[in-house]
Amino acid sequence: MKTLSKFVCASVAAVALLVPGVIPASPVITGGTAAAHHDHHYYVYYRECPHSPWFCYGVYHCPVEAQNTAFWIQSQGYQVFYR
């Protein structure tokens, strides 16, 4: 049973890593005016337990998106932080 549990956890983690690359980013509509270009990047990291290494889940340009993603990953039982 423990092997099955590990397999399910590994499968969920693998699918979670693939999802951001599959879903295309939505275009930014600026209403005809040039938007100011700011190069801020927010990285979201996660790990299974305190002894596991940190993995980068994704890079976001909006702090709210990074925070929402971090909350979702945390709700799935992982330790998470973003910067």
mmCIF file of the N, C-alpha and C atoms, coordinates in Angstrom:
data_MODEL
# 
_entry.id   MODEL 
# 
loop_
_atom_site.group_PDB 
_atom_site.id 
_atom_site.type_symbol 
_atom_site.label_atom_id 
_atom_site.label_alt_id 
_atom_site.label_comp_id 
_atom_site.label_asym_id 
_atom_site.label_entity_id 
_atom_site.label_seq_id 
_atom_site.pdbx_PDB_ins_code 
_atom_site.Cartn_x 
_atom_site.Cartn_y 
_atom_site.Cartn_z 
_atom_site.occupancy 
_atom_site.B_iso_or_equiv 
_atom_site.pdbx_formal_charge 
_atom_site.auth_seq_id 
_atom_site.auth_comp_id 
_atom_site.auth_asym_id 
_atom_site.auth_atom_id 
_atom_site.pdbx_PDB_model_num 
ATOM 1   N N  . MET A 1 1  ? 0.829  -1.191 0.000   1.00 0.00 ? 1  MET A N  1 
ATOM 2   C CA . MET A 1 1  ? 0.000  0.000  0.000   1.00 0.00 ? 1  MET A CA 1 
ATOM 3   C C  . MET A 1 1  ? 0.872  1.253  0.000   1.00 0.00 ? 1  MET A C  1 
ATOM 4   N N  . LYS A 1 2  ? 2.010  1.185  0.707   1.00 0.00 ? 2  LYS A N  1 
ATOM 5   C CA . LYS A 1 2  ? 2.897  2.331  0.761   1.00 0.00 ? 2  LYS A CA 1 
ATOM 6   C C  . LYS A 1 2  ? 3.499  2.613  -0.620  1.00 0.00 ? 2  LYS A C  1 
ATOM 7   N N  . THR A 1 3  ? 3.792  1.573  -1.375  1.00 0.00 ? 3  THR A N  1 
ATOM 8   C CA . THR A 1 3  ? 4.324  1.738  -2.717  1.00 0.00 ? 3  THR A CA 1 
ATOM 9   C C  . THR A 1 3  ? 3.303  2.421  -3.610  1.00 0.00 ? 3  THR A C  1 
ATOM 10  N N  . LEU A 1 4  ? 2.060  2.033  -3.500  1.00 0.00 ? 4  LEU A N  1 
ATOM 11  C CA . LEU A 1 4  ? 0.997  2.657  -4.278  1.00 0.00 ? 4  LEU A CA 1 
ATOM 12  C C  . LEU A 1 4  ? 0.868  4.137  -3.925  1.00 0.00 ? 4  LEU A C  1 
ATOM 13  N N  . SER A 1 5  ? 0.967  4.445  -2.653  1.00 0.00 ? 5  SER A N  1 
ATOM 14  C CA . SER A 1 5  ? 0.875  5.827  -2.197  1.00 0.00 ? 5  SER A CA 1 
ATOM 15  C C  . SER A 1 5  ? 2.018  6.663  -2.787  1.00 0.00 ? 5  SER A C  1 
ATOM 16  N N  . LYS A 1 6  ? 3.229  6.115  -2.780  1.00 0.00 ? 6  LYS A N  1 
ATOM 17  C CA . LYS A 1 6  ? 4.374  6.828  -3.350  1.00 0.00 ? 6  LYS A CA 1 
ATOM 18  C C  . LYS A 1 6  ? 4.199  7.018  -4.851  1.00 0.00 ? 6  LYS A C  1 
ATOM 19  N N  . PHE A 1 7  ? 3.686  6.002  -5.521  1.00 0.00 ? 7  PHE A N  1 
ATOM 20  C CA . PHE A 1 7  ? 3.463  6.094  -6.957  1.00 0.00 ? 7  PHE A CA 1 
ATOM 21  C C  . PHE A 1 7  ? 2.438  7.179  -7.281  1.00 0.00 ? 7  PHE A C  1 
ATOM 22  N N  . VAL A 1 8  ? 1.363  7.240  -6.516  1.00 0.00 ? 8  VAL A N  1 
ATOM 23  C CA . VAL A 1 8  ? 0.331  8.259  -6.736  1.00 0.00 ? 8  VAL A CA 1 
ATOM 24  C C  . VAL A 1 8  ? 0.904  9.653  -6.494  1.00 0.00 ? 8  VAL A C  1 
ATOM 25  N N  . CYS A 1 9  ? 1.668  9.827  -5.426  1.00 0.00 ? 9  CYS A N  1 
ATOM 26  C CA . CYS A 1 9  ? 2.274  11.128 -5.128  1.00 0.00 ? 9  CYS A CA 1 
ATOM 27  C C  . CYS A 1 9  ? 3.233  11.548 -6.238  1.00 0.00 ? 9  CYS A C  1 
ATOM 28  N N  . ALA A 1 10 ? 4.048  10.625 -6.707  1.00 0.00 ? 10 ALA A N  1 
ATOM 29  C CA . ALA A 1 10 ? 4.991  10.937 -7.784  1.00 0.00 ? 10 ALA A CA 1 
ATOM 30  C C  . ALA A 1 10 ? 4.245  11.291 -9.064  1.00 0.00 ? 10 ALA A C  1 
ATOM 31  N N  . SER A 1 11 ? 3.166  10.598 -9.343  1.00 0.00 ? 11 SER A N  1 
ATOM 32  C CA . SER A 1 11 ? 2.381  10.883 -10.543 1.00 0.00 ? 11 SER A CA 1 
ATOM 33  C C  . SER A 1 11 ? 1.744  12.267 -10.473 1.00 0.00 ? 11 SER A C  1 
ATOM 34  N N  . VAL A 1 12 ? 1.202  12.615 -9.319  1.00 0.00 ? 12 VAL A N  1 
ATOM 35  C CA . VAL A 1 12 ? 0.585  13.928 -9.139  1.00 0.00 ? 12 VAL A CA 1 
ATOM 36  C C  . VAL A 1 12 ? 1.635  15.027 -9.302  1.00 0.00 ? 12 VAL A C  1 
ATOM 37  N N  . ALA A 1 13 ? 2.812  14.815 -8.734  1.00 0.00 ? 13 ALA A N  1 
ATOM 38  C CA . ALA A 1 13 ? 3.877  15.812 -8.854  1.00 0.00 ? 13 ALA A CA 1 
ATOM 39  C C  . ALA A 1 13 ? 4.313  15.969 -10.311 1.00 0.00 ? 13 ALA A C  1 
ATOM 40  N N  . ALA A 1 14 ? 4.422  14.860 -11.030 1.00 0.00 ? 14 ALA A N  1 
ATOM 41  C CA . ALA A 1 14 ? 4.832  14.924 -12.434 1.00 0.00 ? 14 ALA A CA 1 
ATOM 42  C C  . ALA A 1 14 ? 3.791  15.665 -13.276 1.00 0.00 ? 14 ALA A C  1 
ATOM 43  N N  . VAL A 1 15 ? 2.529  15.388 -13.048 1.00 0.00 ? 15 VAL A N  1 
ATOM 44  C CA . VAL A 1 15 ? 1.467  16.074 -13.795 1.00 0.00 ? 15 VAL A CA 1 
ATOM 45  C C  . VAL A 1 15 ? 1.449  17.557 -13.442 1.00 0.00 ? 15 VAL A C  1 
ATOM 46  N N  . ALA A 1 16 ? 1.649  17.873 -12.181 1.00 0.00 ? 16 ALA A N  1 
ATOM 47  C CA . ALA A 1 16 ? 1.651  19.276 -11.754 1.00 0.00 ? 16 ALA A CA 1 
ATOM 48  C C  . ALA A 1 16 ? 2.786  20.051 -12.418 1.00 0.00 ? 16 ALA A C  1 
ATOM 49  N N  . LEU A 1 17 ? 3.903  19.395 -12.654 1.00 0.00 ? 17 LEU A N  1 
ATOM 50  C CA . LEU A 1 17 ? 5.016  20.066 -13.310 1.00 0.00 ? 17 LEU A CA 1 
ATOM 51  C C  . LEU A 1 17 ? 4.756  20.275 -14.801 1.00 0.00 ? 17 LEU A C  1 
ATOM 52  N N  . LEU A 1 18 ? 3.981  19.408 -15.398 1.00 0.00 ? 18 LEU A N  1 
ATOM 53  C CA . LEU A 1 18 ? 3.715  19.513 -16.830 1.00 0.00 ? 18 LEU A CA 1 
ATOM 54  C C  . LEU A 1 18 ? 2.624  20.519 -17.165 1.00 0.00 ? 18 LEU A C  1 
ATOM 55  N N  . VAL A 1 19 ? 1.700  20.761 -16.265 1.00 0.00 ? 19 VAL A N  1 
ATOM 56  C CA . VAL A 1 19 ? 0.543  21.614 -16.542 1.00 0.00 ? 19 VAL A CA 1 
ATOM 57  C C  . VAL A 1 19 ? 0.935  23.038 -16.928 1.00 0.00 ? 19 VAL A C  1 
ATOM 58  N N  . PRO A 1 20 ? 1.872  23.731 -16.240 1.00 0.00 ? 20 PRO A N  1 
ATOM 59  C CA . PRO A 1 20 ? 2.180  25.104 -16.641 1.00 0.00 ? 20 PRO A CA 1 
ATOM 60  C C  . PRO A 1 20 ? 2.741  25.200 -18.059 1.00 0.00 ? 20 PRO A C  1 
ATOM 61  N N  . GLY A 1 21 ? 3.435  24.184 -18.543 1.00 0.00 ? 21 GLY A N  1 
ATOM 62  C CA . GLY A 1 21 ? 3.996  24.218 -19.886 1.00 0.00 ? 21 GLY A CA 1 
ATOM 63  C C  . GLY A 1 21 ? 2.978  23.929 -20.965 1.00 0.00 ? 21 GLY A C  1 
ATOM 64  N N  . VAL A 1 22 ? 1.886  23.295 -20.607 1.00 0.00 ? 22 VAL A N  1 
ATOM 65  C CA . VAL A 1 22 ? 0.875  22.907 -21.581 1.00 0.00 ? 22 VAL A CA 1 
ATOM 66  C C  . VAL A 1 22 ? -0.136 24.026 -21.799 1.00 0.00 ? 22 VAL A C  1 
ATOM 67  N N  . ILE A 1 23 ? -0.499 24.725 -20.748 1.00 0.00 ? 23 ILE A N  1 
ATOM 68  C CA . ILE A 1 23 ? -1.505 25.781 -20.833 1.00 0.00 ? 23 ILE A CA 1 
ATOM 69  C C  . ILE A 1 23 ? -0.830 27.065 -21.328 1.00 0.00 ? 23 ILE A C  1 
ATOM 70  N N  . PRO A 1 24 ? -1.271 27.627 -22.455 1.00 0.00 ? 24 PRO A N  1 
ATOM 71  C CA . PRO A 1 24 ? -0.652 28.852 -22.962 1.00 0.00 ? 24 PRO A CA 1 
ATOM 72  C C  . PRO A 1 24 ? -1.009 30.049 -22.083 1.00 0.00 ? 24 PRO A C  1 
ATOM 73  N N  . ALA A 1 25 ? -0.090 30.981 -22.018 1.00 0.00 ? 25 ALA A N  1 
ATOM 74  C CA . ALA A 1 25 ? -0.332 32.192 -21.232 1.00 0.00 ? 25 ALA A CA 1 
ATOM 75  C C  . ALA A 1 25 ? -1.340 33.071 -21.961 1.00 0.00 ? 25 ALA A C  1 
ATOM 76  N N  . SER A 1 26 ? -2.196 33.735 -21.192 1.00 0.00 ? 26 SER A N  1 
ATOM 77  C CA . SER A 1 26 ? -3.183 34.610 -21.817 1.00 0.00 ? 26 SER A CA 1 
ATOM 78  C C  . SER A 1 26 ? -2.498 35.906 -22.252 1.00 0.00 ? 26 SER A C  1 
ATOM 79  N N  . PRO A 1 27 ? -2.901 36.469 -23.390 1.00 0.00 ? 27 PRO A N  1 
ATOM 80  C CA . PRO A 1 27 ? -2.271 37.698 -23.874 1.00 0.00 ? 27 PRO A CA 1 
ATOM 81  C C  . PRO A 1 27 ? -2.667 38.900 -23.019 1.00 0.00 ? 27 PRO A C  1 
ATOM 82  N N  . VAL A 1 28 ? -1.773 39.867 -22.953 1.00 0.00 ? 28 VAL A N  1 
ATOM 83  C CA . VAL A 1 28 ? -2.033 41.088 -22.200 1.00 0.00 ? 28 VAL A CA 1 
ATOM 84  C C  . VAL A 1 28 ? -2.637 42.109 -23.151 1.00 0.00 ? 28 VAL A C  1 
ATOM 85  N N  . ILE A 1 29 ? -3.827 42.598 -22.821 1.00 0.00 ? 29 ILE A N  1 
ATOM 86  C CA . ILE A 1 29 ? -4.501 43.604 -23.640 1.00 0.00 ? 29 ILE A CA 1 
ATOM 87  C C  . ILE A 1 29 ? -4.272 44.957 -22.981 1.00 0.00 ? 29 ILE A C  1 
ATOM 88  N N  . THR A 1 30 ? -3.663 45.873 -23.731 1.00 0.00 ? 30 THR A N  1 
ATOM 89  C CA . THR A 1 30 ? -3.294 47.160 -23.149 1.00 0.00 ? 30 THR A CA 1 
ATOM 90  C C  . THR A 1 30 ? -4.214 48.294 -23.573 1.00 0.00 ? 30 THR A C  1 
ATOM 91  N N  . GLY A 1 31 ? -5.192 48.026 -24.403 1.00 0.00 ? 31 GLY A N  1 
ATOM 92  C CA . GLY A 1 31 ? -6.121 49.064 -24.812 1.00 0.00 ? 31 GLY A CA 1 
ATOM 93  C C  . GLY A 1 31 ? -5.540 50.048 -25.808 1.00 0.00 ? 31 GLY A C  1 
ATOM 94  N N  . GLY A 1 32 ? -4.525 49.642 -26.550 1.00 0.00 ? 32 GLY A N  1 
ATOM 95  C CA . GLY A 1 32 ? -3.967 50.492 -27.592 1.00 0.00 ? 32 GLY A CA 1 
ATOM 96  C C  . GLY A 1 32 ? -2.826 51.371 -27.133 1.00 0.00 ? 32 GLY A C  1 
ATOM 97  N N  . THR A 1 33 ? -2.532 51.397 -25.854 1.00 0.00 ? 33 THR A N  1 
ATOM 98  C CA . THR A 1 33 ? -1.407 52.196 -25.374 1.00 0.00 ? 33 THR A CA 1 
ATOM 99  C C  . THR A 1 33 ? -0.271 51.267 -25.008 1.00 0.00 ? 33 THR A C  1 
ATOM 100 N N  . ALA A 1 34 ? 0.919  51.764 -25.106 1.00 0.00 ? 34 ALA A N  1 
ATOM 101 C CA . ALA A 1 34 ? 2.091  50.950 -24.777 1.00 0.00 ? 34 ALA A CA 1 
ATOM 102 C C  . ALA A 1 34 ? 2.179  50.783 -23.266 1.00 0.00 ? 34 ALA A C  1 
ATOM 103 N N  . ALA A 1 35 ? 2.318  49.560 -22.852 1.00 0.00 ? 35 ALA A N  1 
ATOM 104 C CA . ALA A 1 35 ? 2.439  49.279 -21.420 1.00 0.00 ? 35 ALA A CA 1 
ATOM 105 C C  . ALA A 1 35 ? 3.893  49.438 -21.000 1.00 0.00 ? 35 ALA A C  1 
ATOM 106 N N  . ALA A 1 36 ? 4.094  49.912 -19.778 1.00 0.00 ? 36 ALA A N  1 
ATOM 107 C CA . ALA A 1 36 ? 5.448  50.025 -19.250 1.00 0.00 ? 36 ALA A CA 1 
ATOM 108 C C  . ALA A 1 36 ? 6.001  48.626 -19.036 1.00 0.00 ? 36 ALA A C  1 
ATOM 109 N N  . HIS A 1 37 ? 7.221  48.412 -19.477 1.00 0.00 ? 37 HIS A N  1 
ATOM 110 C CA . HIS A 1 37 ? 7.815  47.073 -19.388 1.00 0.00 ? 37 HIS A CA 1 
ATOM 111 C C  . HIS A 1 37 ? 8.650  46.972 -18.118 1.00 0.00 ? 37 HIS A C  1 
ATOM 112 N N  . HIS A 1 38 ? 8.189  46.176 -17.198 1.00 0.00 ? 38 HIS A N  1 
ATOM 113 C CA . HIS A 1 38 ? 8.923  45.913 -15.956 1.00 0.00 ? 38 HIS A CA 1 
ATOM 114 C C  . HIS A 1 38 ? 9.318  44.451 -15.963 1.00 0.00 ? 38 HIS A C  1 
ATOM 115 N N  . ASP A 1 39 ? 10.566 44.185 -15.688 1.00 0.00 ? 39 ASP A N  1 
ATOM 116 C CA . ASP A 1 39 ? 11.070 42.816 -15.759 1.00 0.00 ? 39 ASP A CA 1 
ATOM 117 C C  . ASP A 1 39 ? 11.123 42.169 -14.376 1.00 0.00 ? 39 ASP A C  1 
ATOM 118 N N  . HIS A 1 40 ? 9.993  42.115 -13.701 1.00 0.00 ? 40 HIS A N  1 
ATOM 119 C CA . HIS A 1 40 ? 9.939  41.446 -12.404 1.00 0.00 ? 40 HIS A CA 1 
ATOM 120 C C  . HIS A 1 40 ? 9.577  39.988 -12.620 1.00 0.00 ? 40 HIS A C  1 
ATOM 121 N N  . HIS A 1 41 ? 10.286 39.120 -11.942 1.00 0.00 ? 41 HIS A N  1 
ATOM 122 C CA . HIS A 1 41 ? 9.998  37.693 -12.029 1.00 0.00 ? 41 HIS A CA 1 
ATOM 123 C C  . HIS A 1 41 ? 9.765  37.166 -10.618 1.00 0.00 ? 41 HIS A C  1 
ATOM 124 N N  . TYR A 1 42 ? 8.741  36.381 -10.464 1.00 0.00 ? 42 TYR A N  1 
ATOM 125 C CA . TYR A 1 42 ? 8.409  35.773 -9.179  1.00 0.00 ? 42 TYR A CA 1 
ATOM 126 C C  . TYR A 1 42 ? 8.505  34.267 -9.351  1.00 0.00 ? 42 TYR A C  1 
ATOM 127 N N  . TYR A 1 43 ? 9.429  33.652 -8.629  1.00 0.00 ? 43 TYR A N  1 
ATOM 128 C CA . TYR A 1 43 ? 9.665  32.220 -8.721  1.00 0.00 ? 43 TYR A CA 1 
ATOM 129 C C  . TYR A 1 43 ? 8.901  31.513 -7.604  1.00 0.00 ? 43 TYR A C  1 
ATOM 130 N N  . VAL A 1 44 ? 8.238  30.413 -7.936  1.00 0.00 ? 44 VAL A N  1 
ATOM 131 C CA . VAL A 1 44 ? 7.507  29.613 -6.952  1.00 0.00 ? 44 VAL A CA 1 
ATOM 132 C C  . VAL A 1 44 ? 8.252  28.289 -6.791  1.00 0.00 ? 44 VAL A C  1 
ATOM 133 N N  . TYR A 1 45 ? 8.641  27.981 -5.558  1.00 0.00 ? 45 TYR A N  1 
ATOM 134 C CA . TYR A 1 45 ? 9.367  26.757 -5.239  1.00 0.00 ? 45 TYR A CA 1 
ATOM 135 C C  . TYR A 1 45 ? 8.522  25.876 -4.320  1.00 0.00 ? 45 TYR A C  1 
ATOM 136 N N  . TYR A 1 46 ? 8.710  24.569 -4.432  1.00 0.00 ? 46 TYR A N  1 
ATOM 137 C CA . TYR A 1 46 ? 7.975  23.642 -3.576  1.00 0.00 ? 46 TYR A CA 1 
ATOM 138 C C  . TYR A 1 46 ? 8.850  22.435 -3.239  1.00 0.00 ? 46 TYR A C  1 
ATOM 139 N N  . ARG A 1 47 ? 8.463  21.724 -2.177  1.00 0.00 ? 47 ARG A N  1 
ATOM 140 C CA . ARG A 1 47 ? 9.091  20.456 -1.805  1.00 0.00 ? 47 ARG A CA 1 
ATOM 141 C C  . ARG A 1 47 ? 8.116  19.649 -0.968  1.00 0.00 ? 47 ARG A C  1 
ATOM 142 N N  . GLU A 1 48 ? 8.352  18.319 -0.912  1.00 0.00 ? 48 GLU A N  1 
ATOM 143 C CA . GLU A 1 48 ? 7.443  17.422 -0.205  1.00 0.00 ? 48 GLU A CA 1 
ATOM 144 C C  . GLU A 1 48 ? 7.616  17.477 1.307   1.00 0.00 ? 48 GLU A C  1 
ATOM 145 N N  . CYS A 1 49 ? 8.861  17.571 1.773   1.00 0.00 ? 49 CYS A N  1 
ATOM 146 C CA . CYS A 1 49 ? 9.121  17.562 3.212   1.00 0.00 ? 49 CYS A CA 1 
ATOM 147 C C  . CYS A 1 49 ? 10.410 18.337 3.483   1.00 0.00 ? 49 CYS A C  1 
ATOM 148 N N  . PRO A 1 50 ? 10.730 18.586 4.752   1.00 0.00 ? 50 PRO A N  1 
ATOM 149 C CA . PRO A 1 50 ? 11.927 19.375 5.072   1.00 0.00 ? 50 PRO A CA 1 
ATOM 150 C C  . PRO A 1 50 ? 13.239 18.751 4.583   1.00 0.00 ? 50 PRO A C  1 
ATOM 151 N N  . HIS A 1 51 ? 13.241 17.453 4.289   1.00 0.00 ? 51 HIS A N  1 
ATOM 152 C CA . HIS A 1 51 ? 14.467 16.791 3.863   1.00 0.00 ? 51 HIS A CA 1 
ATOM 153 C C  . HIS A 1 51 ? 14.577 16.690 2.346   1.00 0.00 ? 51 HIS A C  1 
ATOM 154 N N  . SER A 1 52 ? 13.541 17.100 1.627   1.00 0.00 ? 52 SER A N  1 
ATOM 155 C CA . SER A 1 52 ? 13.534 17.045 0.161   1.00 0.00 ? 52 SER A CA 1 
ATOM 156 C C  . SER A 1 52 ? 14.165 18.319 -0.407  1.00 0.00 ? 52 SER A C  1 
ATOM 157 N N  . PRO A 1 53 ? 14.723 18.231 -1.609  1.00 0.00 ? 53 PRO A N  1 
ATOM 158 C CA . PRO A 1 53 ? 15.244 19.447 -2.248  1.00 0.00 ? 53 PRO A CA 1 
ATOM 159 C C  . PRO A 1 53 ? 14.099 20.322 -2.761  1.00 0.00 ? 53 PRO A C  1 
ATOM 160 N N  . TRP A 1 54 ? 14.372 21.608 -2.947  1.00 0.00 ? 54 TRP A N  1 
ATOM 161 C CA . TRP A 1 54 ? 13.389 22.534 -3.487  1.00 0.00 ? 54 TRP A CA 1 
ATOM 162 C C  . TRP A 1 54 ? 13.369 22.406 -5.010  1.00 0.00 ? 54 TRP A C  1 
ATOM 163 N N  . PHE A 1 55 ? 12.178 22.449 -5.600  1.00 0.00 ? 55 PHE A N  1 
ATOM 164 C CA . PHE A 1 55 ? 12.001 22.422 -7.044  1.00 0.00 ? 55 PHE A CA 1 
ATOM 165 C C  . PHE A 1 55 ? 11.276 23.691 -7.467  1.00 0.00 ? 55 PHE A C  1 
ATOM 166 N N  . CYS A 1 56 ? 11.674 24.242 -8.605  1.00 0.00 ? 56 CYS A N  1 
ATOM 167 C CA . CYS A 1 56 ? 11.006 25.426 -9.143  1.00 0.00 ? 56 CYS A CA 1 
ATOM 168 C C  . CYS A 1 56 ? 9.746  24.983 -9.871  1.00 0.00 ? 56 CYS A C  1 
ATOM 169 N N  . TYR A 1 57 ? 8.596  25.460 -9.419  1.00 0.00 ? 57 TYR A N  1 
ATOM 170 C CA . TYR A 1 57 ? 7.321  25.118 -10.063 1.00 0.00 ? 57 TYR A CA 1 
ATOM 171 C C  . TYR A 1 57 ? 7.087  25.992 -11.283 1.00 0.00 ? 57 TYR A C  1 
ATOM 172 N N  . GLY A 1 58 ? 7.462  27.260 -11.195 1.00 0.00 ? 58 GLY A N  1 
ATOM 173 C CA . GLY A 1 58 ? 7.246  28.148 -12.330 1.00 0.00 ? 58 GLY A CA 1 
ATOM 174 C C  . GLY A 1 58 ? 7.696  29.563 -12.034 1.00 0.00 ? 58 GLY A C  1 
ATOM 175 N N  . VAL A 1 59 ? 7.700  30.386 -13.082 1.00 0.00 ? 59 VAL A N  1 
ATOM 176 C CA . VAL A 1 59 ? 8.088  31.791 -12.995 1.00 0.00 ? 59 VAL A CA 1 
ATOM 177 C C  . VAL A 1 59 ? 6.893  32.627 -13.437 1.00 0.00 ? 59 VAL A C  1 
ATOM 178 N N  . TYR A 1 60 ? 6.564  33.644 -12.656 1.00 0.00 ? 60 TYR A N  1 
ATOM 179 C CA . TYR A 1 60 ? 5.404  34.484 -12.938 1.00 0.00 ? 60 TYR A CA 1 
ATOM 180 C C  . TYR A 1 60 ? 5.829  35.943 -12.991 1.00 0.00 ? 60 TYR A C  1 
ATOM 181 N N  . HIS A 1 61 ? 5.114  36.734 -13.763 1.00 0.00 ? 61 HIS A N  1 
ATOM 182 C CA . HIS A 1 61 ? 5.399  38.164 -13.873 1.00 0.00 ? 61 HIS A CA 1 
ATOM 183 C C  . HIS A 1 61 ? 4.494  38.984 -12.968 1.00 0.00 ? 61 HIS A C  1 
ATOM 184 N N  . CYS A 1 62 ? 3.502  38.348 -12.386 1.00 0.00 ? 62 CYS A N  1 
ATOM 185 C CA . CYS A 1 62 ? 2.547  39.031 -11.513 1.00 0.00 ? 62 CYS A CA 1 
ATOM 186 C C  . CYS A 1 62 ? 2.636  38.421 -10.109 1.00 0.00 ? 62 CYS A C  1 
ATOM 187 N N  . PRO A 1 63 ? 2.839  39.238 -9.086  1.00 0.00 ? 63 PRO A N  1 
ATOM 188 C CA . PRO A 1 63 ? 2.950  38.684 -7.735  1.00 0.00 ? 63 PRO A CA 1 
ATOM 189 C C  . PRO A 1 63 ? 1.673  37.986 -7.262  1.00 0.00 ? 63 PRO A C  1 
ATOM 190 N N  . VAL A 1 64 ? 0.519  38.444 -7.731  1.00 0.00 ? 64 VAL A N  1 
ATOM 191 C CA . VAL A 1 64 ? -0.742 37.812 -7.336  1.00 0.00 ? 64 VAL A CA 1 
ATOM 192 C C  . VAL A 1 64 ? -0.839 36.402 -7.913  1.00 0.00 ? 64 VAL A C  1 
ATOM 193 N N  . GLU A 1 65 ? -0.410 36.217 -9.166  1.00 0.00 ? 65 GLU A N  1 
ATOM 194 C CA . GLU A 1 65 ? -0.411 34.884 -9.759  1.00 0.00 ? 65 GLU A CA 1 
ATOM 195 C C  . GLU A 1 65 ? 0.528  33.952 -9.004  1.00 0.00 ? 65 GLU A C  1 
ATOM 196 N N  . ALA A 1 66 ? 1.714  34.462 -8.639  1.00 0.00 ? 66 ALA A N  1 
ATOM 197 C CA . ALA A 1 66 ? 2.673  33.653 -7.889  1.00 0.00 ? 66 ALA A CA 1 
ATOM 198 C C  . ALA A 1 66 ? 2.103  33.271 -6.528  1.00 0.00 ? 66 ALA A C  1 
ATOM 199 N N  . GLN A 1 67 ? 1.459  34.214 -5.863  1.00 0.00 ? 67 GLN A N  1 
ATOM 200 C CA . GLN A 1 67 ? 0.873  33.946 -4.551  1.00 0.00 ? 67 GLN A CA 1 
ATOM 201 C C  . GLN A 1 67 ? -0.273 32.942 -4.652  1.00 0.00 ? 67 GLN A C  1 
ATOM 202 N N  . ASN A 1 68 ? -1.140 33.101 -5.633  1.00 0.00 ? 68 ASN A N  1 
ATOM 203 C CA . ASN A 1 68 ? -2.252 32.165 -5.802  1.00 0.00 ? 68 ASN A CA 1 
ATOM 204 C C  . ASN A 1 68 ? -1.745 30.757 -6.111  1.00 0.00 ? 68 ASN A C  1 
ATOM 205 N N  . THR A 1 69 ? -0.714 30.665 -6.942  1.00 0.00 ? 69 THR A N  1 
ATOM 206 C CA . THR A 1 69 ? -0.121 29.366 -7.254  1.00 0.00 ? 69 THR A CA 1 
ATOM 207 C C  . THR A 1 69 ? 0.489  28.748 -6.007  1.00 0.00 ? 69 THR A C  1 
ATOM 208 N N  . ALA A 1 70 ? 1.182  29.556 -5.213  1.00 0.00 ? 70 ALA A N  1 
ATOM 209 C CA . ALA A 1 70 ? 1.789  29.055 -3.977  1.00 0.00 ? 70 ALA A CA 1 
ATOM 210 C C  . ALA A 1 70 ? 0.713  28.539 -3.015  1.00 0.00 ? 70 ALA A C  1 
ATOM 211 N N  . PHE A 1 71 ? -0.386 29.262 -2.886  1.00 0.00 ? 71 PHE A N  1 
ATOM 212 C CA . PHE A 1 71 ? -1.474 28.809 -2.016  1.00 0.00 ? 71 PHE A CA 1 
ATOM 213 C C  . PHE A 1 71 ? -2.059 27.489 -2.508  1.00 0.00 ? 71 PHE A C  1 
ATOM 214 N N  . TRP A 1 72 ? -2.213 27.354 -3.832  1.00 0.00 ? 72 TRP A N  1 
ATOM 215 C CA . TRP A 1 72 ? -2.765 26.116 -4.382  1.00 0.00 ? 72 TRP A CA 1 
ATOM 216 C C  . TRP A 1 72 ? -1.827 24.938 -4.130  1.00 0.00 ? 72 TRP A C  1 
ATOM 217 N N  . ILE A 1 73 ? -0.535 25.131 -4.359  1.00 0.00 ? 73 ILE A N  1 
ATOM 218 C CA . ILE A 1 73 ? 0.436  24.051 -4.130  1.00 0.00 ? 73 ILE A CA 1 
ATOM 219 C C  . ILE A 1 73 ? 0.443  23.670 -2.655  1.00 0.00 ? 73 ILE A C  1 
ATOM 220 N N  . GLN A 1 74 ? 0.382  24.665 -1.785  1.00 0.00 ? 74 GLN A N  1 
ATOM 221 C CA . GLN A 1 74 ? 0.356  24.401 -0.345  1.00 0.00 ? 74 GLN A CA 1 
ATOM 222 C C  . GLN A 1 74 ? -0.891 23.618 0.043   1.00 0.00 ? 74 GLN A C  1 
ATOM 223 N N  . SER A 1 75 ? -2.011 23.899 -0.598  1.00 0.00 ? 75 SER A N  1 
ATOM 224 C CA . SER A 1 75 ? -3.248 23.167 -0.296  1.00 0.00 ? 75 SER A CA 1 
ATOM 225 C C  . SER A 1 75 ? -3.155 21.710 -0.717  1.00 0.00 ? 75 SER A C  1 
ATOM 226 N N  . GLN A 1 76 ? -2.207 21.386 -1.597  1.00 0.00 ? 76 GLN A N  1 
ATOM 227 C CA . GLN A 1 76 ? -1.999 20.002 -2.038  1.00 0.00 ? 76 GLN A CA 1 
ATOM 228 C C  . GLN A 1 76 ? -1.050 19.252 -1.105  1.00 0.00 ? 76 GLN A C  1 
ATOM 229 N N  . GLY A 1 77 ? -0.576 19.910 -0.047  1.00 0.00 ? 77 GLY A N  1 
ATOM 230 C CA . GLY A 1 77 ? 0.244  19.246 0.966   1.00 0.00 ? 77 GLY A CA 1 
ATOM 231 C C  . GLY A 1 77 ? 1.740  19.473 0.844   1.00 0.00 ? 77 GLY A C  1 
ATOM 232 N N  . TYR A 1 78 ? 2.166  20.375 -0.014  1.00 0.00 ? 78 TYR A N  1 
ATOM 233 C CA . TYR A 1 78 ? 3.591  20.631 -0.198  1.00 0.00 ? 78 TYR A CA 1 
ATOM 234 C C  . TYR A 1 78 ? 4.014  21.863 0.583   1.00 0.00 ? 78 TYR A C  1 
ATOM 235 N N  . GLN A 1 79 ? 5.302  21.919 0.914   1.00 0.00 ? 79 GLN A N  1 
ATOM 236 C CA . GLN A 1 79 ? 5.874  23.149 1.459   1.00 0.00 ? 79 GLN A CA 1 
ATOM 237 C C  . GLN A 1 79 ? 6.191  24.038 0.268   1.00 0.00 ? 79 GLN A C  1 
ATOM 238 N N  . VAL A 1 80 ? 5.932  25.325 0.387   1.00 0.00 ? 80 VAL A N  1 
ATOM 239 C CA . VAL A 1 80 ? 6.071  26.202 -0.774  1.00 0.00 ? 80 VAL A CA 1 
ATOM 240 C C  . VAL A 1 80 ? 6.505  27.605 -0.335  1.00 0.00 ? 80 VAL A C  1 
ATOM 241 N N  . PHE A 1 81 ? 7.248  28.267 -1.217  1.00 0.00 ? 81 PHE A N  1 
ATOM 242 C CA . PHE A 1 81 ? 7.524  29.691 -1.027  1.00 0.00 ? 81 PHE A CA 1 
ATOM 243 C C  . PHE A 1 81 ? 7.710  30.318 -2.397  1.00 0.00 ? 81 PHE A C  1 
ATOM 244 N N  . TYR A 1 82 ? 7.549  31.629 -2.454  1.00 0.00 ? 82 TYR A N  1 
ATOM 245 C CA . TYR A 1 82 ? 7.804  32.353 -3.704  1.00 0.00 ? 82 TYR A CA 1 
ATOM 246 C C  . TYR A 1 82 ? 8.589  33.597 -3.391  1.00 0.00 ? 82 TYR A C  1 
ATOM 247 N N  . ARG A 1 83 ? 9.352  34.024 -4.374  1.00 0.00 ? 83 ARG A N  1 
ATOM 248 C CA . ARG A 1 83 ? 10.166 35.239 -4.210  1.00 0.00 ? 83 ARG A CA 1 
ATOM 249 C C  . ARG A 1 83 ? 10.303 35.928 -5.536  1.00 0.00 ? 83 ARG A C  1 
# 
